[in-house]
């Protein structure tokens, strides 16, 4: 694994730029590279891929800062009262984000523009942007590298996506633990890192993306926000939240299985029990922080969605969500949502890994997460 200086130099050479902006990214990059080198057990493909990802994130950061340098008026943009979906992973948040993203009056973070936010999208040329085809090619390559992931997380270049990649530009993101076994980085991220600069950077990119491409009513989604909810609230104090819920025995093995699929491509030996332990730990930590935040006077800012009734018929729930947000679900938006649901399989088949391989036992998981299940009425 190349050192931090070499990776940063590669990004500068690739973009012919040198200004990375705020130095908040450097500590996370140092901790990450050290963990990747010492702990991850990366094979040749994994090493090359992680280096490529890091250089690309640094390059994107350089380009974002270059656009702000040339167009300081971008910073005058405002991100007002975003609706942010969070909660445990694998609880239906992807389907919710895709449905909400069908509303032409709202703005989602789309895969293609998250992969390459610069140059910022322009509404006048949106349908012909060459990044659409490049993003689709990238996703097709990922499908070949991670064959089960396509079934786990069906997506297209234009689908709404999480802001994990944008957080990755600041090198404080769960994205990295999904690809590699980096326990020192995870410990630092969850218990020591300051995420306020990270969310300020995410807001900076959102301003750039909406500058020439409305609408500006953002619908965002990222389950890992639960771990950093206080920092998120500091940067987006007017945000409203949607929290998705599902029975814990369905959630944790599915999350661990997704991590396993990614780890296998980058390392020849994968510790399934370690993946299970890490998954359970961050899910518990996130839910405890979330409950504490809600009980500290923020409960009225949340709209809760249970997985089973949402899967059965999402539209009464979505109508209630719009009412919660002070909005009305329009006829065109509903028609597009219905078309998306009709054309999207809700139970893509793939070979699931048994929960015992991750060290999980159903009774023990239910007991450990009883505090969560009782708080939100999950059966």
C-alpha positions in Angstrom: 0.0 0.0 0.0 1.4 3.4 -1.0 1.9 6.0 1.8 -0.4 9.0 2.2 2.0 11.4 0.5 2.3 9.3 -2.6 -1.5 8.9 -2.9 -2.0 12.6 -2.5 0.7 13.3 -5.2 -1.0 10.9 -7.6 -4.3 12.8 -7.2 -2.5 16.1 -7.8 -0.9 14.8 -10.9 -4.2 13.3 -12.2 -6.1 16.5 -11.8 -3.3 19.1 -12.2 -4.6 20.7 -9.0 -3.0 21.1 -5.6 -5.6 22.7 -3.2 -7.4 20.1 -1.1 -9.3 22.7 1.0 -9.8 22.2 4.8 -7.2 19.8 6.3 -10.0 17.8 8.1 -9.5 14.8 5.8 -5.8 14.2 6.7 -6.2 12.4 10.0 -8.7 9.9 8.7 -6.6 9.3 5.6 -3.6 8.5 7.8 -5.5 6.2 10.1 -7.1 4.4 7.1 -3.9 3.9 5.1 -2.2 2.6 8.2 -5.0 0.1 9.0 -5.2 -1.0 5.3 -1.5 -1.7 5.3 -1.3 -3.5 8.7 -4.7 -5.2 9.2 -6.7 -5.7 6.1 -4.8 -8.6 4.5 -5.5 -7.2 1.0 -4.5 -9.2 -2.0 -3.1 -7.6 -5.1 -6.5 -6.7 -6.5 -7.6 -5.3 -3.1 -4.4 -3.2 -2.8 -4.7 -1.7 -6.2 -8.5 -1.1 -5.8 -8.2 0.6 -2.5 -5.4 2.8 -3.7 -7.5 3.7 -6.8 -10.5 4.5 -4.6 -8.4 6.8 -2.3 -6.8 8.6 -5.2 -10.2 9.1 -6.9 -11.7 10.5 -3.6 -8.7 12.9 -3.3 -9.1 13.9 -6.9 -12.8 14.6 -6.5 -12.0 16.7 -3.4 -9.5 18.7 -5.5 -12.0 19.3 -8.2 -14.7 20.4 -5.7 -12.3 23.0 -4.2 -11.3 24.2 -7.6 -14.9 24.9 -8.6 -15.4 26.9 -5.3 -12.2 28.8 -6.0 -13.4 29.8 -9.4 -17.1 30.4 -8.4 -17.2 31.5 -4.7 -20.9 32.4 -5.2 -21.7 28.7 -4.9 -21.3 29.0 -1.2 -24.4 31.3 -1.2 -26.6 28.3 -2.0 -28.7 27.1 1.0 -29.7 23.6 1.9 -33.0 24.0 3.7 -34.7 21.5 5.9 -33.5 18.3 4.1 -35.5 15.1 4.8 -32.9 12.5 5.8 -33.5 8.8 6.0 -31.5 6.8 8.5 -31.7 3.8 10.8 -30.3 0.3 10.7 -29.1 -0.8 7.2 -31.2 -3.4 5.3 -34.5 -2.1 6.7 -36.1 -0.9 3.4 -34.3 2.5 3.2 -33.1 1.9 -0.3 -36.6 1.2 -1.6 -37.9 4.3 0.3 -35.2 6.5 -1.2 -35.9 5.2 -4.7 -39.7 5.8 -4.3 -39.1 9.3 -3.0 -36.6 10.0 -5.7 -39.4 9.6 -8.3 -41.0 12.8 -7.2 -39.9 15.4 -9.9 -40.3 18.2 -7.3 -37.6 16.9 -5.0 -33.8 16.3 -5.2 -31.9 13.1 -4.5 -28.2 12.4 -4.6 -27.9 10.3 -7.7 -25.3 7.6 -8.2 -23.6 9.2 -11.2 -23.2 12.7 -9.7 -22.0 11.2 -6.4 -19.3 9.3 -8.3 -18.2 12.5 -10.1 -19.8 15.7 -8.8 -17.5 17.9 -11.0 -18.3 19.6 -13.2 -21.5 20.3 -11.3 -24.6 19.1 -13.2 -26.5 21.6 -15.3 -30.3 21.2 -15.8 -30.0 22.2 -19.4 -27.7 19.3 -20.3 -28.7 16.8 -17.7 -30.0 14.1 -20.0 -26.9 14.1 -22.1 -24.3 14.2 -19.4 -21.5 11.7 -20.4 -21.1 10.7 -16.7 -24.4 8.8 -17.0 -22.8 6.3 -19.3 -19.6 6.1 -17.5 -21.4 5.5 -14.2 -23.4 2.7 -15.7 -20.2 1.1 -17.0 -18.7 1.3 -13.5 -21.8 -0.3 -12.0 -21.7 -3.1 -14.5 -18.0 -3.8 -13.6 -19.0 -3.8 -9.9 -21.7 -6.3 -10.7 -19.1 -8.6 -12.3 -16.8 -8.2 -9.3 -19.5 -8.5 -6.7 -22.1 -10.8 -8.3 -24.4 -11.2 -5.3 -24.4 -7.4 -4.5 -26.5 -6.6 -7.5 -29.3 -8.8 -6.0 -28.7 -7.4 -2.5 -28.7 -3.7 -3.7 -30.2 -3.3 -7.1 -29.3 0.1 -8.5 -28.7 2.1 -11.6 -26.6 5.1 -12.5 -29.6 7.4 -11.8 -30.8 5.8 -8.6 -30.6 7.7 -5.4 -27.6 6.8 -3.3 -26.1 7.3 0.1 -23.7 10.1 0.8 -21.1 7.6 2.0 -18.9 8.4 -0.9 -19.0 12.1 -0.2 -18.1 11.4 3.4 -15.3 9.4 2.0 -13.8 12.5 0.5 -13.2 13.6 4.1 -12.0 10.0 4.9 -14.6 9.5 7.7 -17.0 7.0 6.3 -18.3 3.5 6.9 -17.6 2.9 3.2 -14.1 1.7 4.0 -15.0 -0.9 6.6 -17.5 -2.4 4.0 -14.6 -3.2 1.7 -11.8 -4.3 4.2 -11.1 -5.4 7.7 -9.8 -2.3 9.3 -10.6 -2.5 13.0 -8.3 0.3 14.1 -9.9 2.7 11.6 -13.4 1.6 12.7 -12.6 2.2 16.4 -11.2 5.7 15.5 -14.2 6.5 13.3 -16.8 5.4 15.8 -15.3 6.8 19.0 -12.7 9.5 18.3 -13.3 11.2 14.9 -15.0 14.6 14.6 -17.7 14.3 12.0 -18.7 17.9 12.0 -16.2 18.9 9.3 -17.3 15.9 7.3 -20.9 16.9 7.3 -19.9 20.5 6.4 -18.0 19.1 3.4 -21.1 17.0 2.4 -23.2 20.2 2.6 -20.5 21.9 0.5 -20.9 19.3 -2.3 -24.7 19.5 -2.1 -24.6 23.2 -2.6 -22.4 22.6 -5.7 -24.8 20.0 -7.1 -27.9 22.2 -6.7 -26.2 25.4 -7.9 -27.2 24.9 -11.6 -29.5 21.9 -11.2 -32.7 22.4 -9.1 -35.0 21.4 -7.4 -33.4 22.1 -4.0 -35.7 20.1 -1.7 -33.3 17.4 -0.7 -34.1 13.8 0.1 -31.0 12.2 1.6 -30.3 8.7 2.9 -27.5 7.0 4.9 -28.0 4.5 7.7 -24.6 5.3 9.2 -25.8 8.8 10.2 -27.2 7.1 13.4 -23.6 6.8 14.7 -22.9 10.5 14.2 -26.3 12.0 14.7 -25.1 14.9 17.0 -22.6 16.0 14.4 -25.2 15.7 11.6 -27.6 17.8 13.6 -25.0 20.5 14.2 -24.5 21.0 10.4 -28.2 20.4 9.4 -30.1 21.8 12.4 -33.4 22.1 10.5 -33.3 18.6 9.1 -36.2 16.2 9.5 -35.7 12.5 9.8 -37.2 9.3 8.5 -36.2 6.2 10.5 -36.8 2.7 9.1 -37.1 -0.3 11.3 -37.0 -4.1 10.9 -36.7 -7.2 13.1 -33.0 -7.4 14.2 -32.6 -11.1 13.2 -33.4 -10.2 9.6 -31.1 -7.1 9.6 -27.7 -8.1 11.0 -27.1 -11.3 9.0 -28.0 -9.3 5.8 -25.6 -6.5 6.6 -22.8 -8.9 7.4 -23.5 -10.8 4.2 -23.1 -7.6 2.2 -19.8 -6.8 3.9 -18.7 -10.4 3.2 -19.4 -10.1 -0.5 -17.2 -7.0 -0.7 -14.4 -8.3 1.5 -14.0 -11.5 -0.6 -13.0 -9.5 -3.7 -10.2 -7.7 -1.9 -8.7 -10.3 0.5 -8.0 -14.0 0.1 -8.9 -14.8 3.7 -12.0 -13.3 5.3 -12.9 -13.6 9.0 -16.7 -14.0 9.0 -17.0 -13.9 12.8 -15.1 -10.6 12.9 -17.5 -9.1 10.3 -20.4 -10.3 12.4 -19.0 -8.8 15.6 -18.2 -5.5 13.9 -21.7 -5.3 12.4 -23.4 -6.0 15.7 -21.2 -3.5 17.5 -21.9 -0.5 15.2 -25.6 -1.3 14.9 -26.0 -1.3 18.7 -23.9 1.8 19.1 -25.9 3.6 16.4 -29.2 2.7 17.9 -28.2 3.7 21.5 -27.0 7.1 20.2 -30.1 7.5 18.1 -32.5 6.8 21.0 -30.5 9.2 23.3 -30.8 11.9 20.6 -34.5 11.4 20.2 -35.1 11.4 23.9 -33.2 14.7 24.3 -36.1 16.6 22.8 -35.9 15.7 19.2 -38.5 13.0 18.8 -41.0 15.2 17.0 -38.5 15.6 14.1 -38.8 11.9 13.3 -41.1 9.8 11.2 -40.9 6.0 11.8 -41.5 3.3 9.2 -41.9 -0.4 9.9 -40.5 -2.7 7.3 -43.4 -5.2 6.9 -46.3 -2.8 6.3 -44.1 -0.7 4.0 -43.3 -3.7 1.9 -47.0 -4.6 1.8 -48.2 -1.2 0.6 -46.0 1.8 0.9 -48.3 4.5 -0.4 -50.5 5.2 2.7 -47.2 5.5 4.6 -45.6 7.8 2.0 -48.8 10.0 2.1 -48.4 10.2 5.9 -44.7 11.0 5.4 -45.5 13.9 3.0 -48.0 15.2 5.6 -45.3 15.0 8.3 -43.1 17.1 6.0 -45.9 19.6 5.4 -46.2 18.6 1.7 -48.7 16.9 -0.6 -48.0 13.8 -2.7 -48.7 14.9 -6.2 -50.5 12.9 -8.9 -47.4 12.7 -11.2 -45.1 11.8 -8.3 -47.4 9.0 -7.1 -47.8 7.6 -10.7 -44.0 7.5 -11.1 -43.6 5.8 -7.7 -46.2 3.2 -8.6 -44.4 2.5 -11.9 -41.0 2.1 -10.1 -42.6 -0.3 -7.6 -44.3 -2.3 -10.4 -41.0 -2.6 -12.3 -38.7 -3.4 -9.4 -38.5 -6.9 -7.8 -38.9 -6.8 -4.1 -37.4 -10.2 -3.3 -34.4 -10.7 -5.5 -33.1 -14.2 -5.1 -29.5 -14.8 -4.0 -27.7 -17.4 -1.9 -27.7 -16.1 1.6 -24.9 -16.9 4.1 -26.1 -18.6 7.2 -26.1 -16.4 10.3 -24.1 -18.9 12.3 -21.1 -18.3 10.0 -21.0 -14.7 11.4 -21.2 -15.9 15.0 -24.9 -14.9 15.2 -27.6 -16.7 17.2 -31.2 -15.5 16.9 -32.0 -15.5 20.6 -28.8 -13.7 21.6 -29.3 -11.1 19.0 -32.9 -10.4 20.1 -31.8 -10.2 23.7 -28.9 -7.8 22.9 -31.2 -5.5 20.9 -34.2 -5.7 23.1 -33.7 -2.1 24.0 -34.2 -1.2 20.4 -37.1 -3.5 19.6 -39.1 -2.4 22.7 -38.4 1.3 22.0 -39.8 1.1 18.5 -42.4 -1.6 18.9 -40.7 -4.1 16.6 -41.9 -7.7 16.7 
